[in-house]
Amino acid sequence: MSIYTVHEPPLAAADVLPATEKFAFVRDGFSVWAFLAAVLWMLWHRMWLVLLIYIAAAIVADVAMQYAGVPVAIVAAAGLLGSVLIGIEASTLRRFTLARRGWKNVGIVSGHDREDAEQRFFDAWTRSAAAKPAGPPAKARSAAPRLPQPPDVIGLFPKPAAGP
């Protein structure tokens, strides 16, 4: 079973409810496509900043290794390790890009495949939305939320000056 994080796109000015067909489900785990073709994978997902950093890091590493006189086999091994790292961190890079664009992480769901994960997420989401009681109107709510008060003592003892 795979684990997916669910990301909601930012609401447009005229929208009241999120467009559920645009939700992004990002699978956690190794990405074979990011490992095999990192640049194409980044272009496919429109990860422009990540692509720029990746290309700059690859150029700097290549020039530094050539300047240091590193053998070709070690340069190739470093490139392979870089590809493995991109494959491992692909889902984190996608989450980073979505967060930069204003997408909100709304949940985590598991499923055998993406379709199963979508079905589980939206089933739970609609049940939780139906179970929520209607609150007061938006105008009646206070502007500033109340923050919880900190405890009198931080540590193991519940009261000030209490000992073992």
Secondary structure by P-SEA (a helix, b strand, c coil): cbbbbbbbccccccccccccccbbbbbccccccccccaaaaaaaacaaaaaaaaaaaaaaaaaaaaaacccaaaaaaaaaaaaaaaaaaaaaaaaaaaaaaccccccccccccaaaaaaaaaaaaaaaaaaccccccccccccccccccccccccccccccccc
